[in-house]
Amino acid sequence: MLPLQLHLLYKGEIHRIGLIEPEEYTLQQMKNESLTITSEDGLTTPESVQLSVTNPRNKLSIIIDSEAILQAQFAAHDSMEVAVFEVIVLPTLRHDLPLCGVLQAMLHNYGVRLSAEQITWVNDDGNEPPPRTEGIELNENYGHESDDDDVVYSTDGSHIDDTDDNDADDDDENVDNSADIMDDARGSSSDDETAEVDPQLLAETSDSDYDLGTTQLKDYIEVHAYKPGRNGKHRLRLGDVFDDVEHFRYVLGEVMVDKGFEITKVYNEPRRFYGKCKISDCPWYVMGGKIRGNGGFAIKELQKKHECRQTGKSVAVNSKWIAEKIKGKVVVDPHVKISVLREFMHETYGVRIGDLKLYRARERARKDINGDHERGYEDLFQYAAVIHKYDPGAICKVLCDAVTRPEKVLFQRFFMAFPAQKNALSNSCRPYIGLDGCHLKSKYSGVLLAAVGMDANNGMVPLALAVCEIENIETWSWFLEILHSYFDNRLDQITFCTDRQKGLLGAIEITWPIAYHRPCARHIYANFCKEHPGVSLRNLFWRAVSSTNKYDYAIAMEKLKKEKLEAWQWLETELAGFTWSRHEYDKNCKVDCTTNNTSECFNSWILPHREKPCLTMLEEIRCMFMTLFTERKKEAQPWTNIPPRVKKELDAAYEGGSKMNVMAYGDLHFQI
């Protein structure tokens, strides 16, 4: 059996003893713990106190007078997965008379709880009347059978005609009554509202809070705190205590949807609520009010009998309610189809919802999960300040437009980079940077610019990113100037690989005038094949691009010229001044990639977050950076001298070179 939390209740106070091991705990130990609590009242012997526990299976009070009964109750709590073993400690009622303890437990089961003063009065042969205790009083009808089985007491002492919960027309006709009886949210063995709360417990609350008094308020709230049934369904009960009025409204909405009816709200305020069935002839109504002292919100009156024909519709089925129900689906798939959501709501909750309402609910669920688009831009200043606070070496720049609309500051650009990325480029990466931009798919669009490097193992290393309004020479120049300044102006001899589009050429010439600029061969061919398609031209183009010496390059270009002169002229004109063939690449960066694949990998990597609000997207990407750098560090620790991917390429080259003939020619010159 699992450990249990032992709580001893004495005179309305809970004494938390702590965790106990049921298989090792004895009745004598429990008696000793109880005597330490009751010693102040002179109850110092085991015979002077009685211990009882509520059986979680049937909610009946059981007297613990033997080890067998104690272990049986431990087993019952374990089987019902109840983590708290709550024991009521009371002075023994006439322990000199047989079965008095059993009588005391029976009174408790019927809702009659004798106070310590009343037990003392009985034990003293009733010489003086027992003093009147404060807090929750015992009503004369409470716990006793009535001649009228269909009477429900309201909190103001009036009677409300109602039928027994077992009637077929009851509001809970579709709920298993056995689950109601076993509901662990109550301390009685019945689901009848008449046995839940004393009419004198709650004060008049037409315009004021409930006042339960101070002595028993804590115990009352703990016993009557609202909990759904074991079947997971919500229901309303007289005397239920909710966290606040919003909690009550939520549960009421769930009941309305489950039972399929609508209500008219006569009062709907933070301090009081009164609603009745929308059908005028139906007697159903509920009344509640706030408990004084921030004690929560309680149901004062409840008539749960419906005499109307329930339509199956409910005003509680709005986009907010639907968004809460489909949030789990949207977390897994933000683009979950409306048809899937429609079937889910019908099968799970039995409601049919229109496509437009489901669409709004899906958008609301996305907003609840990812945050608000407008608020995301507003919080970027605070986001940058937090990054600077916890990572002083980081750089975050926010640029706003105060000219277009002087009355309102508009977001324009955001730049972000971290010291780990700076150190990676300076110490671990090759002097090679891929530049590219991708369109954001959020509500306000925009472009994300990114600089991506390559480490010694040919792995992608994100270096910096920026969110801009558009991709042009102005935004690229702004991005590259900050990048150049952040990396200490020491990487002038660097190689950029770009798609040569939308202002990149001019921006690199301005910010990095002596840097090498390598165009992406895939983008070149995408433009080349529009005017000069064909398999032969494609093969010759890629042969020229991948040529590692002038001889092979010249042969490929000569064949391409004979195949189609216009195609050769297009390449010579379009790529003049660019090192687009592998044999012309600079030897400084030690990278022979012909395409800007690192940037494309980065764009694909962050694709799931490009439709989220700006702040959410940036935070998700920042966490991805942190995780990537941590994993790369762990991955590189067992390396010796040559990284795995490079070693694989060297092994392939060694295998190919073993079939070649090599002849020496002078010092360090060879003929192959």
N, C-alpha and C positions, 0 to 999 in steps of 0.2 A: 504493500500500500504506500501511496505517496504521503509525504509529510503534510500535516494540517496546521493551520493557524488556530491556536486556542484562544477564545475570547470568553471571559467570565462576566456575566451581566448581574449586577447587584445594585438595587435601589436606583435603577435608571442609568447607571454609569457602566461604561464598557471598559473592562480591564484586559488589555491585550498582553497575554502571557508570552506569546511567541510561537515558533515552530516546535512541533512535537512529532515524534515517531510513533504512529499508532500501535505498531506491533510491540513496542517496548514500554509504552506508557501505561500506568496502572491507575486503578481507581483511587488507591491510597495517595498517589502523587497529586491527583486532581483534588482530592479532599484537602490535602495540605495547602494547596494553592488557594482554595476557597476560604480556608480558615484564616489565612493571613489578611484577607479582605474583610471578613466579618468580625474579626477579633475586637474592633473598636465598639461593637454593639453587644459584646459579651457572648457572642456565639463562637466558642472556642473548642467545642467537642464535635466529633463526627456525627453524633446523634442529633445535634442542634441545627444542622443545616441539611437541606435537601437539594440535590442536583437533578435537573431535568434538561433534556435536549429535544429539539424538534426533529422528528424523522423526516428527511428530505423526500421520501417516497410518498408519504400520505399526509404530511404536515401535522401529525399528531404529536403531542408532548409525551415523552417517554421518561419515566423515572429511572435514574441510574443508581441501582442499589446492588449491583454485582458486576464482577469482571466480565461475565458472559454478555450482559446487556451492553456494557461499554464497548466491547470488541464488535458486537453486532452493529452498533451505531457507527463505529469507525468504518466498518465494511459498507454500510449503507451510504455514507458520505463519499467513500471512494468510488463506489459504483455509479453514483449520480454526478461525480466530478465536482463536488462541492468542496472548495478549498478551505472554508472557515468552519471550525467546529465550535458552535456557539452554545455555551452552557449557562442556564439560568440558575442563580444561587438564591435560595429563599430560606427563611427560617422554617423549620419543620413544623407542620400543623399537627399538634397532639400526637407526638411520636409514641406516646404511651398507649394509644388506641390503635387497634389493627385497621389497616386499609385507609387510614387518613391521608397517607401520601398519595394513594391512588385517587382518592376523592379530589385532592388538590390538583392533580394532573388533569382530571376530567373537567374541573371548573376552568382550567386554563384552555382546554380544547374548545370549550364553549364560549370563549372570549372573556371569561371572568378571571381577572388577575388580582388576587388579594395583595394588598400592600403589606410591608413589614409590620406596620402599626396594627393593621387589622388582624394579622396572624397572632401578634402579641396579645391582643384583646381576647381572641378565642382561647389561647393557651392559658390566660389568667381567669378562665371560667366566666368571662363576660361581665366582670364587676362594673366596669365603666365603659361607656360607648367609645368606639374608636374615633380618633381625631380625623377630621376631614383633610384629605391630602390635596396638595396643589397639582395643577397640571391636568392631565386627562382623567376625567371622572367616569364612573360606571353609571350608564343610564339605566333606568329601571326596566326598560324593554330590551336592553342590549344582551344578547346571548340567550334570551328566553324565547320559547316558542310562542307564536301568536295565533289567535283564532283565524286571522286572515292571512293566508299564505302569500297573497299578492300585494303586500304592503312594503313600500320602500320609504324609509325615513330620510327626509332631506335634512340639511344642516340647520335649518331654522325651526325644526321640530314639527313641520307640517308633513302630511302624508301625500305620497305620489302613487297612484295606481299603476301597478306594473305586474307583469306575469313572471313566473319563475324562469330562471335561466334555462331550464330543461325543456321549455315549451318549443314546439316546432316552429313557431312564428318569431322566435327571439332573434335579435340582431346578430347573434353569433351562431345562427343555425348551421352555417357551413364550417364551423370550427369544432374540432374534437373536444367534447366536454372533459374527457379524461386528461387532456393536456391542460385544460383550465384548472382542474382540481390540483394538478401537480405543479402548477406555476409557482416557482420559488420566489416570486416577488412578493408573496403574501404570507402572513403568519397564521392563516386560518385554513380550514379544510374544505371550504365551500367557495364557490364563485359568486354567491349571492351578494348583491350590493348592500343588503340589510346588515350584513355581518362585517362590513369593512370599516365603518367609521361611526362613532357616536354622534348623534345629532347635536350634542352640546359642545363638540370639539371646536367647531369653527364659529367665529363671531359673525355678526351681520356685516355683509361686504358689498352692499349696493354701490357704494362709492369709496370704500376704504379697503385697507388690506385685511387679510386674515390675521387673527391674533390667537395663537395656540398657547400663549403663556411661555414662560422661559424654562420651567422645570422639565417638562416632557417634550419640548419642541424637537430636540436633537433625536430622541428615540423615535418620535412619531415620523419624522422625515426619513429616518433610516429604514423603518419598517415599510412605509408606504411609498418609497421612491419608485417612480415608474420604471417598469421593465416589460419588454414585449413577452409574449407567450413562448413556450418551448418550440412551437411550430414556426416561430419567427414572425408571426403576424402581430399587428398592433391592435389594441382594443382599449376602450375607455372604461374606467371603473370609478365609482364614487369614492372620493378621498385620495385618489392618486395625486402624488406630488411630483411636479416637473421642475426642471432646472430653471426655466423662465417661461414667459408667455410664448416666445418663439419656439421653444421645444414643444409646448402644448399645441401650438398651431400646426407644427410639422406632423405630430402624431394624429391630430384630428384630420389633416389632409390625407394621411395614409389610410385611416379608417374610411373616409369618404370614398376614396378610390376603390378600396377593397370591397365595400358593400354597394357601391354604385348609387349614391344619392347626393343631392345638393342641399346646401343650407342657406338660410338667411341670417346674416350677422346683425343682431340688434345692437350689441356693444362689442367693440373690437379695439380695446385699449391695452396699454401695458399693464394696467392695474386690475382690469376686469374684462371678462368675456361672456357674452350670452349669444348663443346661436340656436336656431330651431330649424326643423326640416322645411324645405322650401314649399312643400305641399301644405296648404293652410290647414287641412283637416288632420294632418298627421301629428301625433302627440310628442314625437321625439324632440328633445332639446337637451342642451348642456349648458351649465353655468359654472364659471370658475373665477378665481380671484387671486391676487398676490398675497403671500404670507408675509407678515411683518418681520422685519429684521433680516431681509434678504434670504428668507427661508425657502424661496421658490414660488411656484404657482400651483395651486391645488384645485381640484374639481369639487365644487360646493354642492351642486345638484346635477342629477343625471336621470333622464328618462330614456332608456335605450330601446323601448318598444316602438317599432315602425308599423303603422297601419295603412301606409300608402304603398302603391305599386312602384317599386324602385326601378328607375329608368335605365340604370347601368351607366349613366353619364355623371361626370363630376367636374365642377369648376376647378378642382385642385389639380387636374391634369393640364398644367400649363407648361410652357417651355422650360421654366426653372425646375419644376419637378421632374420633367423628362430628362433634363441634362444631368441631374443627380443619378438617375437610374442607368443612363447609358455611358456614364463617365468611364467605367471599366472598359467598355468596348472602344471608346475613342482613345484611351491611353495606348491600347495595343495597336490600333490602326486609326490614325487621325482622319483618313479618307474612307472610313467604313461606309458602305453604300446605304442609302436611305431605305431600300427594300429590306436589307438585313436588319436594320433597326426597327422597321415596322413589324416584321415577324417576331423579333425578340420581345417587343413590348406587348404584342398580342398573346404570345405563348406564356410569358412570365407574369404579366399583370392583368391579362384579359381585357385590354383596352385597345380600341382601334383609333389610330392617330393619323391625321393628314400629313402629306409629304412636306408642306410648307412649315407646319409646326415642328416636324422632326428636323428639318433643315435648320431652323432657328435654334432648336435645342442642341443640335450638334455643334453649331458655332458657339453657343454659350458654354458647352462643355469644353471646347478647345480653349476658350478664353479663361475658364476656371483653372485649366491644367497648365497652360503656358503663360498666362498673364495677359494684360491689356496692351494693345499696340501703342495707343497714345501715351499711356503712363510709362511705357518702356522708354520712350524717348525723353520724357521728363526726368527720369531717374538716372540718366547716363552720367550727369555731373556727380551725383552721389556715388555711383558705381566706380567712377574714376578715382574719387577721393578714397574710397575703401581700398582699392588696389594699391594706391600710393602709400596708404597707411601700413598695410601688412606686407608689402613688397616694395620698399623704397627705391630699389633699383629699376623698377618697371617704368614704362612710359605710356601714358594714356593722354591723348589730346582730343578735345572736343571743340569743333569749329561750328559756330552758329551764324545764321544770316539775320542781321539786324537792320538791313537796308531795304529789302523787298517789302517787308511789312513792319515799319518802325514800332507799331503798337504791340507787336507780338514777336518774340524771339523764336526763330525757326531753326530746327536742327538741320545741319548741313553735312558734317563729316565727323568720323570718330576713328582714331588710330590707336592700336594696342600692340605692345611687344613687351617681352619679359627678359630678365637677365639670363635665364637659362638658354634662351634662343640666341642671345648675343654671344654668350660663351661658346655655344655650339658652332656658330659660324666662324669664330676666331680660332678655335682650338680643335674642333673635331670634323668640320665639314670642308669640302673642297671649295675653292673660290668660284662657285657656280650658283646662280640664282635664277629660278624660273619665275616669270611674272605673268600673271593672268588675272582676269576678272570674271565673275559669274553673277548673273542676275538673281536677286532675291525674290522670293515668291510670297512675301508677306503682303499685308493690306496696302502698304505704301510703297511697295517695290524698292528700288534702289539697287546699287551694285556693291559687291564685296570684292575688294582688291586684295591680293595675297602675294607675298614673296615666299618662295619655297626653295630650300637648299637640298643638297644631297650629301649624306654622310659617307664614311669610308666603306660601308657595306652596301652602297647603292640604295640606301633607304631614304624615304622622304622625311625631310625635317622642316616643318613650318617655322618661318622666321618672324613674320609680322603680318598683320591684316588691317584693313581699314574699310569702313562702311561709308560710301559716298553716294551722292545724288545721281551721278552719271559717270560714264567712262569716257574721258577726253584728255587732252593734253594738260589742262589745268589740274584736274584731280590726280593724274599720274605724277605730275611734277610735284604737287603737294605731298603725295605719298613717298616719292623717292627722296625728296629733300629731308624729310624726317628720318627716313631709313638711313640715309647717308650720314646724317648727323649722329644718330643713335649708335651706329657702329664705328664711331671714333674716326671717321674719315681716313681709315688706314687700309681700306680694301678697294683702292682705286683700280688695281689690276684684277678686275673681276669679269666674269663672263655672264652675260644675260642671255637667256633663251626666251623668246617671246613669239607671239603670233603676228607682230608688226601691225596691230590694228589700233584705231581710236586713240591716237595721241601718244602711243608708246615711243615711236621713233624720236619725236621732238623732245619728249620728257627725258629720255636717257641722254641725249646730246647735251641737254642743259645741266642736269644734275651729276652725271658721270661721263664727262666728255672723253676720257681716255680708256673707258671700259670696252671690252669686246662685246659685240652684239651678234648673237647667233639666231637666225630665224628657224622656226619649227617647220621641218620638212613636210609634215602632214598637212599643215595649213597651206603651205605653198602648193602642194599637189591638189588640194581641194579647189584652189583657184585655177590651177593649170588645166585640170581635166574638164572644167566648164567650157573652155574654148578648144581644147585639144584632147578629146577623149580617145580611147583605144588601148587595147591590152599591150601592144608593142611599145607604144609611147610610155605607158606606165612602167613597164619593166626597165626601159632604158633610163627613165628619170630616176628610179630608185637605185639603179646600178651606178649612176653618176653621183648620187647623194652618198652612198656607202663606200665609194672608192677611197682606199687608204693611201694611194700614191697618184702622182700626176699622170702616169702612163695609162692606168686603167680609166681614169677620169677622162682623158683625152679620147680614148677609144670609144667610150660610151657616148660622149657628146658628138663625136663625128658620125656615129651610126644614127643618133637622133636627128642630126642635121640632114642626113640623106633620107631619113624616113619622112620628115616633114620640116621644111625650112622655117615655116612660121612658128612652129613650136620651139625650135632652137633660138630664134630671135626673141621670143617672149621671155625665155629664161635669161638670156644675156641682158635684156633691157630691165626686166623686173627685179633681178637679183644683183644688179651691178653694185659693187661696194660691200656686199654681204659674204660672209664665209659660210656658204651653205653646203659645201661638200666636205666630207670627213677628212680628206687629206689636207684641207686648209685650216682645220680647227687649231686654235691656239693650244700650245703645249703646257700652259700654266695651270689650267684647271683640271687636267687629267680626266676629263669626262668626254666620252665619244658618242654620247646620245645624239641622235639626229632629230628627235622630237622633244617637245616640252611635256613629256609624260608625267613628270613629278607634279606639275601644276594641275593636270587633269585628274591625277589621283587625289589631290587635295580637294578639288571641287566635288568629286564623287564621295569623298570621306565625310564631308560636312553636309551632304545633300539632305539628310533627314531633318536638319535644323534650319534650312534656308527659308522655310515658310513661317517660322515662329516669330513672335515680336522681337524687336531688335535687342533688347536687354536680355531676354531669355536665350536668344541665339548666341550672343557673345559669351554668356556665362557657360552655356553648354560646350562651346568650342574651347573656352579656357580650361574646362575640366578635361576635355579630350587631349589638349596639349599636355597637361600635367600627367595624365595617365600614360600617354605615349612616351614621354621623356623618362618616366620611372621604369617602364617596361624595357626601353632601350638600354638603360643603365644596367639592369639585371641581366639582360641578354648579352651585353658586351663583357661582363666580368670574366667569364671563362676563356675569352679569346686570348690567343698568344700574340702572334705578329700579323697574320693575314686574316682578314674577316672571311666568313664562310662563303659568301657569294663571289668574292674576288678569287678565292682559292678554287672554286668550282670552274671559273672561267680559265684560270691558269692551267688547271688539269686538262681541260679540253684542248687548250692551245698546245700543251706538251704532247698530248696524244696525237694531234695533227702534225706537229713538227717532227715526230719520230719517223715519218715516212719521207722526209726530205733529205736531200744530199747537201752537205755543207762543206765548202772548201775555203781554207784560210787564204787571205790575200793581204800580206803585210800585217801591221799591228792594228788589231781591232777592226779589220775589214774582212768581210766574208762574201763569198758568192754562194747563193742558195739555188 
